[in-house]
Amino acid sequence: MMMMKKKKKWRKKKKKSKKKKKKKKKKKKKKKKKKKK
Protein backbone atom coordinates (compact mmCIF):
# COMPACT_ATOMS: atom_id res chain seq x y z
CA MET A 1 0.00 0.00 0.00
CA MET A 2 2.82 2.39 0.76
CA MET A 3 4.23 2.01 -2.73
CA MET A 4 0.90 2.88 -4.31
CA LYS A 5 0.68 6.07 -2.27
CA LYS A 6 4.11 7.12 -3.46
CA LYS A 7 3.14 6.53 -7.09
CA LYS A 8 0.05 8.72 -6.71
CA LYS A 9 2.13 11.59 -5.33
CA TRP A 10 4.50 11.41 -8.29
CA ARG A 11 1.55 11.60 -10.68
CA LYS A 12 0.22 14.70 -8.95
CA LYS A 13 3.57 16.46 -9.36
CA LYS A 14 3.49 15.83 -13.12
CA LYS A 15 0.03 17.39 -13.40
CA LYS A 16 1.24 20.54 -11.63
CA SER A 17 4.01 21.13 -14.17
CA LYS A 18 1.44 20.92 -16.98
CA LYS A 19 -0.64 23.64 -15.34
CA LYS A 20 2.39 25.94 -15.15
CA LYS A 21 2.95 25.59 -18.90
CA LYS A 22 -0.62 26.70 -19.58
CA LYS A 23 -0.10 29.84 -17.51
CA LYS A 24 2.96 30.79 -19.55
CA LYS A 25 0.98 30.53 -22.79
CA LYS A 26 -1.69 32.87 -21.43
CA LYS A 27 0.93 35.51 -20.60
CA LYS A 28 2.23 35.47 -24.17
CA LYS A 29 -1.18 36.38 -25.60
CA LYS A 30 -1.64 40.10 -26.17
CA LYS A 31 -4.91 41.83 -26.84
CA LYS A 32 -4.91 44.15 -29.82
CA LYS A 33 -7.05 47.24 -29.70
CA LYS A 34 -8.74 48.23 -32.93
CA LYS A 35 -8.74 51.92 -33.74
CA LYS A 36 -11.91 53.39 -35.12
CA LYS A 37 -11.66 56.13 -37.74
Order of alpha helices (4+ residues) and beta strands (2+ residues): alpha
